[in-house]
Amino acid sequence: MSSPIAGPIDTPMLKQNAYRLARWLHGLFEASLLIKGLLAASEAASGLGLLLTPNSMIQNFVDWMTRNELTQEPTDAMAQWVSHLVQSLSIQTQHFYALYLMGHGFLKLIMVILLQKRVIWAYPASMVVLAGFVVYQLDQWTHGHSPVLLMLSGFDTFMILLVWREWRVLRHKTATA
C-alpha cells in the first residue's frame, strides 16, 4: 500500500511510533499520579493541621503577618481581606474546612494508591470521583470565578482521560493473558 504523497507506508515505523506514544502516555499517567498524590497528602496534612491548630493561634498569626502591611498601607485590599476573613473564622467553620480537606485529601490519596497498585475496579471508581470533583469545582467556579478552580478542573479532566486510557490498556492486557 502506498500513499501518493509519502510513498510506501512503513508499518514497523508506525508500530514503533505507537509504542513510543504509549510509553509516553503511561509516563504521563505515572507523573500525574505522583503530582496527585503529593497534592492529596499536602491537602490531608493541611486539614489535620487546621484541625489541631487553635483558632486563636491562626488569628494571631494572620494578625502578625498583616500588621506591618496595614501599618504601611492601611488601604491594602489583600491584607484587609485576609484580616477580615480570619476575624470571621469561627471554630465551626475551621473544623468544617479541616474535615473537608482531610476527607478530600485522604480520598484522593487512596485513589492514587489503588491506581498505582493497578487495582482494576479503582480505575472506573477514580474516574467517577474525579468527575465529581470537576462538577463541584466548576459549580464553585460559577460563584467565585477563581482561575485556580478552572485549572484544577482541567487537570482532573486530563487525569480522567489518562485513567481511562490506562484502564483500557490494563483490561486489554488482562483479556489477552
C-alpha positions in Angstrom: 0.0 0.0 0.0 1.4 3.4 -0.9 0.4 7.0 -0.5 0.7 9.4 -3.4 2.4 11.9 -1.1 4.5 9.9 1.4 5.3 6.8 -0.6 5.1 3.3 0.9 3.8 3.1 4.5 6.4 1.7 6.8 4.4 -0.5 9.2 7.4 -1.2 11.6 7.9 2.6 11.9 4.2 3.1 12.7 4.4 0.4 15.3 7.5 1.9 16.8 5.8 5.4 17.0 2.7 3.9 18.5 4.8 2.1 21.1 6.7 5.4 21.9 3.4 7.2 22.3 2.0 4.5 24.6 5.2 4.7 26.7 5.0 8.5 26.8 1.3 8.4 27.8 2.0 5.8 30.5 4.8 8.0 31.9 2.5 11.0 31.9 -0.1 8.9 33.8 2.6 7.9 36.4 3.7 11.5 36.7 0.2 12.8 37.2 -0.3 10.1 39.9 2.8 11.4 41.7 1.5 15.0 41.4 -2.0 14.0 42.6 -0.5 12.0 45.4 1.7 14.9 46.6 -1.2 17.3 46.4 -3.5 14.9 48.2 -1.0 14.3 51.0 -0.4 18.0 51.5 -4.2 18.6 51.5 -4.8 16.0 54.1 -1.9 17.3 56.2 -3.2 20.8 55.9 -6.6 19.7 57.1 -5.1 17.9 60.0 -3.0 21.0 60.9 -6.1 23.1 60.7 -8.0 20.7 62.9 -5.2 20.7 65.5 -4.3 24.4 65.5 -6.3 26.6 68.0 -8.4 29.2 66.3 -6.8 32.0 68.4 -3.3 30.9 67.1 -4.5 31.2 63.5 -5.9 34.7 64.2 -2.7 35.8 66.0 -0.6 34.5 63.1 -2.6 36.3 60.4 -2.6 39.5 62.6 1.2 39.3 62.8 1.5 38.7 59.1 -0.8 41.6 58.0 0.0 44.1 60.8 3.1 45.6 59.1 1.5 45.8 55.7 -1.6 47.5 57.1 0.5 50.0 59.1 2.4 51.0 55.9 -0.6 50.9 53.6 -4.0 50.9 55.5 -5.9 50.5 52.2 -4.1 47.3 51.1 -7.0 45.3 49.8 -5.4 41.8 50.2 -4.2 42.4 53.8 -7.7 43.8 54.7 -9.4 40.8 53.1 -7.2 38.2 54.8 -7.5 40.0 58.2 -11.3 40.2 57.8 -11.5 36.6 56.7 -9.7 35.3 59.7 -11.6 37.5 62.1 -14.8 35.9 60.9 -13.4 32.4 61.0 -15.5 30.6 63.6 -14.4 27.3 65.2 -17.2 25.5 63.4 -16.1 26.9 60.1 -12.5 26.0 60.9 -13.5 22.4 61.8 -15.6 22.1 58.6 -12.7 23.1 56.4 -10.3 20.9 58.3 -12.6 17.8 57.9 -13.3 18.7 54.3 -9.5 19.0 53.5 -8.7 15.8 55.3 -11.5 13.8 53.7 -10.8 15.2 50.2 -7.1 14.6 50.6 -7.4 11.1 52.0 -9.9 10.1 49.4 -7.6 11.2 46.6 -4.6 9.6 48.3 -6.4 6.2 48.5 -7.4 6.6 44.8 -3.8 7.3 43.8 -2.5 4.3 45.8 -5.1 1.9 44.3 -4.3 3.1 40.8 -0.6 2.7 41.5 -1.2 -0.9 42.6 -3.3 -1.4 39.4 -6.5 -2.5 41.3 -8.9 -2.9 38.3 -12.1 -1.6 40.0 -10.2 1.5 41.1 -10.0 2.9 37.6 -13.7 3.4 37.0 -14.2 4.4 40.6 -11.4 7.0 40.3 -13.0 8.4 37.1 -16.3 8.8 39.0 -14.6 10.5 41.9 -12.6 12.8 39.7 -15.7 13.7 37.7 -17.4 14.5 41.0 -14.5 16.8 41.8 -14.8 18.5 38.4 -18.5 19.1 38.8 -18.1 20.5 42.3 -15.1 22.7 41.3 -17.0 24.1 38.3 -20.0 24.8 40.4 -17.8 26.7 42.8 -16.2 28.5 39.9 -19.6 29.9 38.9 -19.8 31.6 42.3 -16.3 32.9 42.6 -14.7 32.7 39.1 -11.4 31.5 40.6 -8.9 30.6 37.8 -7.4 28.1 40.2 -10.7 26.1 40.2 -10.6 26.1 36.4 -7.0 24.8 36.4 -7.8 22.1 38.9 -10.9 21.1 36.8 -8.7 21.0 33.7 -6.1 18.9 35.4 -8.7 16.5 36.8 -10.4 16.2 33.4 -7.0 15.4 31.8 -6.4 12.9 34.6 -9.8 11.2 33.8 -8.6 10.7 30.2 -5.3 9.2 31.4 -7.0 6.9 33.9 -9.5 5.8 31.2 -6.6 5.1 28.8 -4.7 3.1 31.4 -7.8 1.2 32.3 -8.4 0.2 28.7 -4.7 -0.9 28.3 -4.9 -2.9 31.6 -8.2 -4.6 30.6 -6.7 -5.5 27.2 -3.6 -7.0 28.8 -5.7 -8.9 31.2 -8.0 -10.2 28.4 -5.1 -11.4 26.3 -3.2 -13.0 29.2 
